Amino acid sequence: MFAQSVVTGTVKDASGENLIGVNVIVKGTSTGVSTNVNGEFSIRVSDANATLEFSYVGYQTEEVRLQGRTVLNVVMREDVGQLEEVVVVGYGTQKKEHVTGSVAQVNADDLIKVPTGNLSNALVGKLPGLVSMQKSGQPGSDHANL
Protein backbone atom coordinates (compact mmCIF):
# COMPACT_ATOMS: atom_id res chain seq x y z
CA MET A 1 0.00 0.00 0.00
CA PHE A 2 1.36 3.38 -1.04
CA ALA A 3 0.95 6.18 1.50
CA GLN A 4 -0.38 9.46 0.19
CA SER A 5 2.33 11.73 -1.11
CA VAL A 6 2.47 15.23 -2.57
CA VAL A 7 3.47 15.72 -6.19
CA THR A 8 4.73 19.19 -7.12
CA GLY A 9 5.92 20.76 -10.33
CA THR A 10 5.58 23.47 -12.93
CA VAL A 11 3.70 23.75 -16.21
CA LYS A 12 5.07 25.84 -19.08
CA ASP A 13 4.38 26.33 -22.77
CA ALA A 14 6.82 25.49 -25.57
CA SER A 15 8.50 28.92 -25.28
CA GLY A 16 9.13 28.46 -21.53
CA GLU A 17 6.37 30.77 -20.27
CA ASN A 18 4.53 29.75 -17.11
CA LEU A 19 0.93 28.68 -17.70
CA ILE A 20 -1.50 30.03 -15.10
CA GLY A 21 -4.71 28.14 -14.29
CA VAL A 22 -3.86 24.80 -15.91
CA ASN A 23 -6.15 22.05 -14.57
CA VAL A 24 -4.17 19.21 -12.99
CA ILE A 25 -6.30 16.14 -12.21
CA VAL A 26 -5.45 12.67 -10.92
CA LYS A 27 -6.90 10.63 -13.78
CA GLY A 28 -9.91 8.56 -12.81
CA THR A 29 -10.62 10.60 -9.67
CA SER A 30 -12.16 13.95 -8.80
CA THR A 31 -8.92 15.16 -7.16
CA GLY A 32 -7.57 18.21 -8.92
CA VAL A 33 -5.85 21.58 -8.58
CA SER A 34 -4.90 24.52 -10.81
CA THR A 35 -1.48 26.03 -11.39
CA ASN A 36 -0.68 29.32 -9.67
CA VAL A 37 0.74 32.54 -11.19
CA ASN A 38 4.16 30.91 -11.44
CA GLY A 39 2.78 27.84 -13.23
CA GLU A 40 3.34 25.75 -10.09
CA PHE A 41 1.08 23.05 -8.68
CA SER A 42 0.95 20.75 -5.68
CA ILE A 43 -1.42 17.77 -5.54
CA ARG A 44 -1.90 14.79 -3.22
CA VAL A 45 -1.87 11.33 -4.81
CA SER A 46 -2.42 7.92 -3.25
CA ASP A 47 -0.81 5.81 -5.99
CA ALA A 48 2.86 6.03 -6.99
CA ASN A 49 1.86 5.03 -10.55
CA ALA A 50 -1.09 7.40 -10.88
CA THR A 51 -1.50 9.40 -14.07
CA LEU A 52 -1.88 13.17 -13.91
CA GLU A 53 -3.91 14.87 -16.62
CA PHE A 54 -3.02 18.47 -17.55
CA SER A 55 -5.62 20.46 -19.51
CA TYR A 56 -5.78 24.09 -20.60
CA VAL A 57 -7.84 25.92 -23.22
CA GLY A 58 -5.90 26.15 -26.49
CA TYR A 59 -3.43 23.41 -25.54
CA GLN A 60 -3.35 19.66 -26.05
CA THR A 61 -4.25 17.65 -22.96
CA GLU A 62 -1.14 16.00 -21.55
CA GLU A 63 -1.14 12.80 -19.51
CA VAL A 64 1.92 12.04 -17.38
CA ARG A 65 2.37 8.78 -15.47
CA LEU A 66 4.14 9.40 -12.17
CA GLN A 67 6.14 6.14 -11.99
CA GLY A 68 7.12 7.02 -8.41
CA ARG A 69 8.20 10.59 -9.18
CA THR A 70 7.12 13.42 -6.90
CA VAL A 71 8.42 16.36 -8.97
CA LEU A 72 7.21 17.01 -12.53
CA ASN A 73 8.02 19.69 -15.08
CA VAL A 74 5.45 19.62 -17.87
CA VAL A 75 5.59 21.40 -21.22
CA MET A 76 2.22 21.80 -22.93
CA ARG A 77 1.84 22.07 -26.71
CA GLU A 78 -0.62 24.40 -28.41
CA ASP A 79 -3.62 22.82 -30.08
CA VAL A 80 -4.18 25.05 -33.09
CA GLY A 81 -7.37 23.19 -34.04
CA GLN A 82 -8.89 24.01 -30.66
CA LEU A 83 -8.25 27.74 -30.89
CA GLU A 84 -11.77 28.64 -31.97
CA GLU A 85 -13.65 31.38 -30.19
CA VAL A 86 -14.68 30.17 -26.74
CA VAL A 87 -17.30 31.76 -24.48
CA VAL A 88 -16.84 31.53 -20.71
CA VAL A 89 -20.11 30.97 -18.87
CA GLY A 90 -20.83 30.71 -15.15
CA TYR A 91 -20.74 26.91 -15.12
CA GLY A 92 -18.16 25.99 -17.78
CA THR A 93 -17.20 26.91 -21.34
CA GLN A 94 -19.01 26.63 -24.65
CA LYS A 95 -18.20 27.44 -28.24
CA LYS A 96 -19.75 30.72 -29.30
CA GLU A 97 -21.94 29.09 -31.96
CA HIS A 98 -23.58 26.85 -29.32
CA VAL A 99 -24.64 29.69 -27.02
CA THR A 100 -28.31 30.61 -27.11
CA GLY A 101 -29.10 34.04 -25.83
CA SER A 102 -27.21 37.27 -25.61
CA VAL A 103 -23.43 37.42 -25.71
CA ALA A 104 -21.48 40.53 -24.75
CA GLN A 105 -17.78 41.02 -24.37
CA VAL A 106 -15.40 43.41 -22.67
CA ASN A 107 -11.81 43.98 -23.69
CA ALA A 108 -9.18 43.57 -20.98
CA ASP A 109 -7.82 47.03 -21.84
CA ASP A 110 -11.19 48.56 -20.89
CA LEU A 111 -11.15 46.79 -17.51
CA ILE A 112 -7.57 47.83 -16.76
CA LYS A 113 -8.54 51.50 -17.12
CA VAL A 114 -11.15 51.24 -14.34
CA PRO A 115 -9.68 52.35 -10.96
CA THR A 116 -11.08 49.54 -8.79
CA GLY A 117 -9.62 46.47 -7.16
CA ASN A 118 -12.75 44.44 -7.76
CA LEU A 119 -13.71 42.86 -11.07
CA SER A 120 -17.46 43.03 -10.38
CA ASN A 121 -17.22 46.81 -9.99
CA ALA A 122 -15.09 47.11 -13.13
CA LEU A 123 -17.84 45.45 -15.21
CA VAL A 124 -20.51 47.98 -14.17
CA GLY A 125 -21.64 50.01 -17.17
CA LYS A 126 -19.61 47.92 -19.60
CA LEU A 127 -22.13 45.14 -20.39
CA PRO A 128 -25.77 45.61 -21.38
CA GLY A 129 -28.25 43.97 -19.03
CA LEU A 130 -25.73 43.58 -16.20
CA VAL A 131 -27.25 44.50 -12.85
CA SER A 132 -24.88 45.26 -9.98
CA MET A 133 -25.91 45.83 -6.38
CA GLN A 134 -23.52 47.04 -3.70
CA LYS A 135 -24.75 46.05 -0.24
CA SER A 136 -22.83 48.64 1.73
CA GLY A 137 -21.51 52.17 1.39
CA GLN A 138 -18.80 51.43 3.94
CA PRO A 139 -15.28 52.32 2.70
CA GLY A 140 -13.40 49.20 1.69
CA SER A 141 -16.59 47.15 1.35
CA ASP A 142 -16.80 47.35 -2.42
CA HIS A 143 -17.89 43.83 -3.33
CA ALA A 144 -20.87 44.19 -5.63
CA ASN A 145 -23.25 41.34 -6.39
CA LEU A 146 -23.91 40.79 -10.10
C-alpha positions, 0 to 999 in steps of 0.5 A: 500500500502506497501512502499518500504523497504530494506531487509538485511541479511546474507547467510551461508552454513550448516557449518556456512561459509559465501557464496560469490556471492549468487544470491538474487532475489525478486521472480517474478521480475527482482530485484536482488543482490549478497552477498558480501565477508561477505555473506551479502546482501541488497535488496529493496522490495515493498511488505512486503510478497514478496518471496526472492529466493536464488540460488548458484551453488552447493546448493539447491535454497531456497525460503524465504517469508518475512512476514514483516521481514526486516532482514534474516539469510539464511542457504543454503544446498548443492545439491550433485546431482548438483555438476557436472562439470560446465563451466563458459561462458561469458553469463551464465553457461553450463554443460561441456558436452553441450559445443561445441568448445574448453574448457581450464582451469586454476587452481587458484594456477597458477593464484595466482603465477602471480604478477599482480592485474588484472585477465586479465593480469594473464590469458595471456600465460595460455590459448591457443587461448587467445589474450590480448591487452594492450592499454597503456604502462602507469604505473598503466594502466594495464587493458588488453582487452581479 
